[in-house]
Amino acid sequence: MPRLTPYPRGFVLSRHAPPERSVPGNFHSLEVAGGWHFSFDPLRTPTVCVDEVTGRFVLTHGTCFPVGEESVVDVSAWLLRKLLQSEDTFLNGLDLLAGRHVVVAGDATQASVYQDAAGARSVYYSPGAGLVSSHAHLIHDLVPHEPTLATLRPTGAANTWDLSPWAGIRALVPNHRLVLGTWEVERFFPRQPNRYAGWSTRRKLSAIEAMWQRELDAFTTAFEDVVVSVTGGSDSRVVLAMARRHLQVVHGFTYTPGKNVRSRRSKRLAQDERIVGELRDLLPLDHRFFSRDDTGVTSSPELSQLMSRNSILEHGRWLIHHYNRAFPGDDVMHMRGNAFEIGRAFRDPRPHNDTIEDIRVHYAQRASVIATDSGTPALNVEQHAYFDGAVQRLGYHEDLHGYHRLDLFHWEFRVGRWLSEVLNETDISFDTFLPVSVRAIFELLLSFDVADRRDGFAYTELIDRNFPLLNFFGKNDDRNLYQQVRDEKRSDLRRKERVNAWLERGLRLSGLPGTPDEEPVFQPAPGPNHLLLPSDQFVEGYSATRVIGHAPVDGSLQFRFRSPYAFKRSLGRFEYRLMVSGQTLLRTDGAAWPYDSWVTVHNLRAEDTIEVQVVALRTMSKESWSRATHAGILDLSYTPMAPEEAPRAVSSNPYAETSPWTKHVAATRDETASDSAAMSATGTMN
């Protein structure tokens, strides 16, 4: 049943027992060594183990399952034994923990607070108030704090690093521990070079599978009511493949946009619905769709108020009512396919960008509250000072033992903050675990070559080894594997038959229509298949064009379009357009979709001209904007066939917008065809 109490599964750690009236009425409390008091929602009862000789102790709260080869009954006792051996042995034990939890370990003189590998269990602390808690609002309830300065105020939990809405309340981020009393934050991972770097691919994948299966066994044994969210993407597919032998006892769901498919987000959800609709026929899974149009779910002011206290962001609150109706169990566990991006090369780590200044650039893109005249995100004076302090406080200046700073930054800055607040929001309905969230699994995934990580090689291999049929369906692509291979083969065949399409040489640069600059200028393209808007041409209305040539017959054109740039705050700066004989058939914002998309243009005539353009929607002066437009036009193929109607274009990019072929042009084209036919009948006219 829904947890209609504040801060479900939450906790407060304080030096002195907080007044009963200040903590939620359902919380229980116990005293920990050193005079610390731990108050908690009884839905998750902590376990504490104390060594009577040394006074050292370990407390665990939340879901906490070791996934190594050792058999463990009491995780707190197991961790305490490791702590008594050595600090490094204890930390190695933490690396093997799955679940969403907080761990407190130490003795009466000094203790430290740790969270799970992905930071799914949010942990906030206030040195001034002497409090640690699962929720920022809960600390503020106990001891009111002033708001964070407006010049620093975060725009969302994804952009804040260790800030919160209140000055003096900070967040613990993954791979760090909070030392109680001194309130210092210390990095404890990485402690050495990647332990798995020298392993073979097979050995790495086998190790991941072994830990993952122990984790699933533990969760499905501990919880009778497990649900899984299913999307059309790769991460969800890995979760399903790895859980194959548990799917008969798991309930699945997918949320859909309903009939209103206009926004970019809703188009992506609609694509999920199409892919999952085909996928679920093969799964022994009790599955349902949640539609935004469903009028059978209702909200309440009480529920809205609770969600606002539980989380500092709004992610998918309309879904809470669906969850509560569909999964009314007392303690439902949600298996969620998040945090996989930690194992990908999400921020394009390369040898030359492993610096503090590169982190500053990425931080500014997410956290800036101002922009330069060109629209580039920039930090104000206070933000620069905060950034410099955070880099030192969080240990990015230290020896990171070969781990790339941008990999760690994304793990700690993005995943460790945004995701934890999403889970705080859904705690009203169910608890959540992330199967990939084991530090040893993350370390294994990061041991793969950067090119393999960028391609998601390990994830695709895990699917192939555990449920290979799931690789058949497209991932964020409406085409299944057969259709993708078919399209590739058809492209190859057309090339062999020399009925081909090609890119004309050169880049055509055009200024604003109706001005002297409208006359196109030609210059060499940056590469044989490349499209780019030069920085000196990034002026509103200016464009760069590549012309696609094709055999002089009627037919259908297909190509793959690659535009890897995507950034939500950059929307509205530039767009790509597909033009046929001067008419726009397809357009998409250049910052909306970072994946390859397949484009097909049907019903082309032999005389049609085909162009792919990048057009500036705003004037931007920084060179980085030109680099953002860099795109590729690949795998061109042209299939001869008779046109049946006016030209139309389709794309696998869910954000692409199609434009109808205008009646005027269609009519003109028909007249031209009629004239040609008449001339053929009467002879050539001079």
N, C-alpha and C positions, 0 to 999 in steps of 0.2 A: 504494500500500500504506500501511497506517497508519504514522504517525510515532511509533514507540514509543521516542522519546528525549525528554528533558525540553526544554521551551521551544522547540517547533518554530517556525521562521521568526523566532526571537528574536534579540536582540543585547545587547551590553554596550558602553558607551562609558566609558572610564576614562582618567585622566590618565597613568597608568603601566600597562604591560602587566600584566594580572592573572596570578597564578601559574597555570600550566597545570592543576594539579590542582583548581583552584577553579571553573573554567568547565566546562560540559559537554564531554565528550571529543570530540564530533563538531564542535565549533565551530572555525572558522578565525579568523585575526586579521590585521589590517593597521594600519599606522601612518598617522595623519592628520596634517596640518600642526599645528604647535604642540605636538607631543608627545602628542597624544591618540591612544589606541588603540581600534580598533573590532573587537570580536569578534562573530562571527555564525554562525548556522546556515547551512551552504553551500547549502541549498535555495533561499535567496535571497541571491545575491552582490551586494554593494553596488557602485555605480559612483562613482568619484571623479574630479573634474576640477579641476586646479589652474592658476591663472594664474601663469606663471613670473615676471612682472614685479612684480606686487603681492603675490604670495603668497596671494591670496584663493582660496578653494576652495568647492566644493559636493559633498557626499556624499548620495546617495539610496539607500535600502534598502527593499525591499518592492516591491509592484506600484505603478507610478507612470507614468501616461500623460497627457500634455497633451491637452486636448480642444478647444483653440482652433483658429483657422484656419491657424496655422503648421504646416508639416511638420517634425516633430522626430524625429531618429534617436537622439541621446544626450541624455537629459533632464538629466543633471548638467551637461553642457556648455551646454545651452540655458539652464538657470537661472543658470549662472555668467555668461554673457553679459549677462543681465538684471541680475545683481547688480553687475557692473562699470559698467552704465549708471547705475543709481540704486537706492536701497532700495525706493522705491515701485514701480519697474518690476519688481523681483524679487518683491515681494509680490503684484503683479497676476498674475505668472506662477504663483505658488502657488495663486491663486484659480481657475486653470484646470486644476489637477491632479485626475485621478481616481485611484481605487485606495486601497490600504491601505498606508501607508508612513511612514517618518520621513525628514526632511531635516535635514542639519547644514550650516550655511553660515557663513563668516567668514574669519578669517585666524589667524595664529599668536598674536596678542595677544587676540583675542576672537572667539568663535563662538556661534551660537545654534542651538537644536534646535526643529524644527517637526514637527507631525504632520498627517495628512490632515484633510479638512474636517470629517468627523463624529467624528474621534478614534477611528476603528475600529482603528488601530494604537495600542494602549496604550503610554504612555511614563511610566515612573516615574523618580524621581531622589532621591538622598540627598546633600545638601550635606556632611554630616559625613563620609561615606565617599568623596565625590568620584566618584560613580557615576551613570550614566544607563542604564536598561535597559528592555526591552520588558515585563518581568514583575517584579512586586513581590517574589515569592518568590526570584527570581534574585539580586536585590540582597541580600536577607537571607541567601541561601546564601553569598555572597562575604564579607559583613560582617554578622554577626548584630546585630539591632536589638532593643530592648525593645518589648514590645507597646504599642499605642496605649492611652492611659488608658481604663479601663473606662467612665468618664463620657462619653467621646467615641467609644468603640469603635463603628464603623459596624455597622449591621444588615445591610448588603448593599451591593454596588457601586453600586446605583442611588441610594443615600441618602448618599453620602459626600463629594461634591464632590471636593476634592483630597486627602482622607485615604486612608490604607491601613491594613491591620491592624497595621503597625509604626510606632512613633513615629520621626520623622525621615525616613521614606520617603513622598514625596508623589507625586501624579499630575499630569501635565500635562493640561490640559483644552483642548478646541478653541478656536481663535481666539486662542491665546496662544503665546508662545515662551519658552523657557528660555535664559537667558544663562549660558553656561558660565563657571565661575570665580567670578562674583559670586552665581550661583544665584538671581538675581532672575527673576520671571515678569512679562512685559510683554504687555499686550493689543495686538494688531496689526489686529484687525477688530472693529467697523467703523472705517474710516479717513475716511469721507466719507458724505454722505447716499446713500440707495439709488440706484444709477446707472440703474436701470431703471424708476423710479417713473413717469416720464412716457411710457413706451412704451405702445403699444396692446396689447390682449390678443393679437391675432394675432402681433405681432412678438415678444412675450415667449414664446409657445408655440413659435414657429419657432426661436428661439434655444435653448430647452431641447432641442428635438428634434435640432437640429444637433449640439450637444455630446454628447448621449446616444448618438446613432448613431456618432459617432467613437469614443466610449468602447467601445461594444459591438464595433465593428470591431477595435479594438486588442486587447480581451480574447479574442475568439474566434479571432483570429490567433495570439496568444501561447500560448493554452492549447487543447489538443485535447479535453480532457475537462472540459466545463462542465455543471454541474447547477443546477437552479433549484427552490427550494421554493415550493409552490403552496398557497395557503389560500383560504378563501371570502371574504376581505376585499378592500378597495379597493386597498391598496398592492400586493399580489401581482398584481392585475389590471393595474395600470399596468405593472409589470415585464414581464408577458406581452405586453401590447399593443405596448410599445416594442421588444420583442425579436422581433416577429413574423417577420421574414425570417431569423432565426437559429434558430428553434425546431426545425427538422428535425435540427440537430446538437446539440441540448441534451437532457439527461435531466431529467425532473421527478419530484418526490416530494411526498407529503403524509403527515403522521403523524396517526394516529387513536387513539382511546382503547381500541379493542377493545370487548369486551362490557360492561365496567364503566363505565357512563355515569351517575355519581352526583354527582361534584363539579362545581362551576361550570366549572372548566377543561375537564373531560372533555366537558361538554355543548357547550362552544364548539368543541372539536375534532370532535365528532360532527356538528355543523352544517357545519363545513368539509368533512367527508367527503361529506355529501349534496350540497353545492353543487359541489364539485370533480368528483364523480361524473358530474354532468350536463355540466359545463364541458369536461371533457377529451375528450369525443366530438368536439368541434370543433377540437381543437388537434393539429397535426402534431408531437406530442410523445411521446417514449417515457416513459411515466409509471408510477409504482408507488405503492402505499400501504404505509406502515410501521405495523404494529399493535403496540400494547403487549402484546397477548396472544401474540405470536409466540414460541414456545418454542425456535425454532431459533437464537436469538442468545444468546450467553453472555458473561459478564463475567469479569474476572480481577483479583486483587489488584494486579497490576502496573499494569494499565490504570487502575484507580481511583486508585492513588497518583500516577500521572503527571497525571491530570486535576486532582487536588487541588493539585499544584504549579503547573500551568499557569494556573489561574484561581482567583480569590478568591471565586467564587460557584458555585453549582450551579443550572443552568438546565434542561437536557434531557439528562442524561448517559445515560439509557436509550437514547437515539437513536444514540449513538456506535457501538454495536455494529451497528446497522442500516446506518449509513453505511459502516463498514469492510467489511461484507459486500457491499453493493450497489455501492460505488464503490472498487474496489481499485487504481485507477491510482496512478502515482507522484506526480503533482502535479495533483490534481483542484481545479477552481475552482468555488466555490459562488456563484451570483448570488442575492442575498437582498434581499427587499423591506422593509428597515428604514430608519429615519431619515426617512421621509416626514413624520412628525409635526412636524419642524422647520418645514416649510412650512405647517402648519396653525396655527390659533389655539388651540393645545392648552391653554394656561393662561388662556384668555379675556382676552387683552390689551385693555385699554380705557384711555382717557386718564386716568382717575382712579386706576388701579392701577399706574402706571409709577414706583414708588418703591422705595427700599431696604426699607422696612418691609413692603411687599407681598411682596418676595422672602423676607423673614424668615418670613412666614406660610407660604409654600409650602415653605420649607426645613424648618420645624417639622413640617409634615404628613408629610414623608418621613423625617426624621432623628431625631425626638424619641425619647428613651429614657424619658421620664416623661410623665405626663398630669395634667391638673388634675382636681379632684374631679368635674367634669362629663364627663370623658373626652376633653376637647379636647387635642390634642397640644401639648406645651410643651417649651421648651428649658431645660436646667439652666444653672447659672452658667458652667460651662466651655464649653458649646455656644454660649451667647451670645457669649462672648469669641472663640471660634473663628470664628463667623459674622462678627463685626465685622472680624476680621483678614482673612478670605477676601474679603469685599466690597472692602476696600481693595487687597488683593494682586491680585485678579483684575479690578480696574478698573471695577466697577459704579458707582462714584461719578463716573466721568469723563463727558465729553460723548460720548454714543453716537450722535450724528448722526441722531437721529430714529428709531433702532431701539428697540423696546420692550424694557425690561429683562426682562420675563417671557419673551419670545421667546428672548432670549439665554440666560437662566437655564436654560430647559428644554433647549436645545441643548447647553449645556456641562455642566450638572449631571446631567441624566438620560441623554441619548443618549450623551454623551461618556464616561460611566463604565460604565453597565450594558451597553451594546452591545459595547464593546471586550472585556469579560470573557466575554461569551457567545461571541465569536469565538475568544478564547484557549482556551476549552473545546473548541471543534470543530476547532481546529488539528491535533489528532491525526489527523483524517480528511481535511480539505481546507482550503485557503485560501478566503477569502471576499472578494467585492467588493460594494459597495452602489452600484448605478448612479446613484442620486440624489446620492451624496456627492461633489459638486463645489461648492466655495464659490460660484462664479458661479451655479450652478443654484439653490442655496439662496437667494441674493440675489434672483434672479428670482422664485422662489416667494413670498418675503417681500414682494415689491413689489405683490402683489395686495391688493385691498381686504380688510379683516379679515372682513367678512361672506362674501366669496367663499372665503377661506381656511378659514373655519369649516365651510363646506359642501363643501369639497374640490373646488371648481369647476375649478381647473387640472388636477387629476388626472383628473376625468371627461372634460374636454375632450381631454386627451392620448389617452385611450382612444378617444374618438370619432374623432379624427383619424387614428389608426393601426390600430385593430382594433375598429371600432364594434360588432361583434357581441358583444364581451365585455361591453359595457354592458347587454346583455339579461338576463344572469344577476344575481340579487340579490347585493348585497354585505353580508355579515353578515345576510342576510335570505333565508329559504328560498323566498320568492316571486320569480319572475323578473319582468322588466319588464312583460310582458303581464299577469301576474296583479296586479301593483301598479296598473297603469293600469286594468285591469278593476275592481278593488276601488274605485278612485277614481270611475270612471264609475257603478258601481252605487250608490255613495253619492250621487252627484249626481242620478241618476235617482230614487232613493227620496225625496230632498228635493223634487224637482219633483212627484212623485206625492203629496206630503204624507203619505206613509206613513213617518213619521219617528221619530227618537228625539231626545231633548233632555235637557239637564241641568236638574233642578229648581233653583229659586233657593235660594241660601243654603248655608251650611256647617253640618253637624250635628256638634256636639262632644259626645262621650260620655266619661264617666269609667270607672273600673275596674268591671267587672261585679260585682254583689253588694254594691256600696257606694252611699251616697246620691248620689254623683256620677255614677252610671250613667245617670240620667235625662238625655236629650239636651237640649242648649241650642243654639239656632240663632243664627247671626250671618252677616252678609254675607260672601260668598266674595271672595277677593282679586281675582278676575276672572271673567268669564262662563264660562270653560272651565277654571278653575284649582282645584287641590286643594292644601291646605297645612295642616300641623299647627302651630298657633300656639306660640310659645315657652313661654307659661304653661301649655300643655296637654301639653308634652313630658314626660310622666310615664308610667312603665311601665304599660302596659295601656290608656292613654287613646288615643282615636282621633278622627279627623276624617273625615267621610263626605260624598260627593256622591252624590245619588240620580239615576239615569238613568230618565227617563220614556220610555214608548214607546206606540205605537198599541195600542188594546185588542184585539189579535188575537194568535194564536199566531205565532211566527216565530223569526228568527235576528238577533242583534245583532252589529254590528261597529263598532269604534272604534280610533283610534290613541292610544296612551298615550305621553306624553313626560315622561321624568324624567331630566334631563341630569346629575344628580350621580352620581359613581362614585368610590369610594376604598376600596381593599382593607382598610385599617386601620379603616374605619368600619363594616364589616360587623357585623350583630347589633345595630344601634342602632334601626332602624325598618324596617318592611316595608309593602308595598302589598298589598291583598287585593281580590279580586273576589268579591262576595257575591250569591247568588241566593236570594231568599226565606229569608234568614238562614243559608244554608249557604255556606261558603268553597269556591269552585271553583278559585281560582287565587291564588297568593301568590308574591311575589318580594322578596328583600332590597332595600331602597332604595338601597344603595350598590354594587350589583353590575353594573348595565347602564346606560350613559349614552346609549344610542341609542333612537330611536323604535321602538316595537314595536306590531304589529298584534294586536288581541285579537278573537276571534270567540267568541260564546256561542250554541251550537246548542240546539234543542229547548225553546225558551221557551214558556210558556203565557201567555195574555193577562193572567192575574192575578198573574204573578210580579213581585216587586220586585227591582230590580237596583241594587247599590250598589258604589261604588269607595271603599275606605278607605285611609288611611295610619294605621298603628298604631305607637305607641312601644313598643319592646322593652326600652328602658332609660331611666332618667330622665336627661335632659341639660338643662343650664341655660343654655347659651350661645345667643344669638340665631342664630348661624350654623347651628345644627342645624335650626332651623325653616326657614331659607332652603334648606337641603339637601333638605327634603321637598317643595319646590315642584314640582308636576307639572301637566301639562295633559292634558285629556280632549278629543280632537279628532275631527273627521270621523265623527261618529256616524251610523249608518244602521241601519235596521231593515227586514228583509225578511220579509214574511208567508209562512209556510209551515207545514205541519202537522208537529208534533213526532213523531219516530219512537221516541224512548226518553227516558230521563232527561236533564236538562240536562248539558252538558259544555262546557268552555272550552278553547281552544287559544291560544297566544301565540307570536309570532316571537322573543320574548326567550328565549335558550337557558337562562337561569337560573330561569325561572319554573317553579314546581312546581304540578302539578294535584292537586286533591283530589277523590275520587269522591263523587258524589251519594249521600247515605246512604240505605240501604234503608228506614229508618223514614220519612224524608221522602217518598221515592218512593211507599211504600205509602200514606201519608196522602194524598198527592196523588191516587193512583188511587182511594182510597175517596171522596175529595171529588168526583172526576169521576163516579164511579158514582152517588153520592147525587144529584148534579145531574141526571144522566140519568133517575134514577128519579122525581125531582120533576117533571121535564118531562113524564114519561109520565102521572103521576097528578094533575097540577094543582098549583098553588101552595098551600103550607100556611101559614096564619097562626098 
